[in-house]
Amino acid sequence: MASFEKRGKKWRAVVSYANGQGDFKKVTSTFDTQREAKLWAAKEEVKVKNGYDPDKSKMTFSNYYIEWLKTYKQPTVRISSMKKYQTYAKNITAMFDELKLSQITPSVAQERIIEFGNTHSLETTKNITTTIKSSLKDAYVDGYIERDVFGRLKAVSSKKQASIQNYLDAQEFESLQDYLYATIENSDRFHLLVLLAIETGARFGELLALTRTDFNSDKNEISITKSYSSGAKMVTKPKNKSSIRIIPISSRLTKTLTHYLNRHNGLNLFSYWSNQTVQNNLRRILKSAGVHQIRFHGLRHSHVSYLLHNGVDIDYISKRVGHSNIGITLSVYSHMLKEKEQTQRELALNILDKVRD
């Protein structure tokens, strides 16, 4: 409902509305003519009718982000993911300072992302850009902003970053595998952890949470039903429903695991080591095996790469590594699939070019 009153030579327009909580609010503005006041009021009434709350738009983005975490993330994500979002809160506060939601435009948001990218890697910038877009999208749906200011935002980084192939090629994979099997009987548990990683493709947290009851020697299988969260320092549910799975393993790995369990007591296969402890030991193992250095998650990538290299179907690989759908697998491993596509292209052309006698 709009009302108008003349104040001296100016016209004041008042639009009254009820917000999402049922509280009555007012938004006002002053114009030189009654016509301008009525046009503005008509537009405001349409926006309010469509769910826009002018009062909420006065909230700073950083404050909305905290509210967004409590409403939309905390009830639905794992503790480790929540800690990541809470870390982003510090970045968003620094990036947007006291900027109100109503003051954010696509260009303003993109400028802040570019500034952030000047001092952070592209991967980090991509992660926080995705979070910014997600929160602003919900702010739009909630009626806190009146238009899409997030759709065109892109992560940009000018920070130079050393390029690393975070997976082993087929030859290196086999070299590491041979080294582990040759030395594992007289080695520490980190060797077994690395061997399980390259032969199952399981995630770091999934491996640390393994117990002897997850291993079925009769069926040559390992069950993934839980994961250790380094951030929360506790065993939690796996990443998603698809992460709960049974991974068939080789008879050679079954024999190695059986031998290990016969020599060691206790329920857990491993200790709840920190990321840095595992990475330091992985560096030592990779050096001894004579392969290039990768991060621990690169062992999972190496598993997928090796299976792709040997012609294993992508749909099976997706289920084996616990992706919720094949689209994720295709997205994450697109570079590997392109390499395989090139090999298949050359094979197809060689077949077609073959001259028959």
Disulfide bonds with the S-S distance in Angstrom:
none
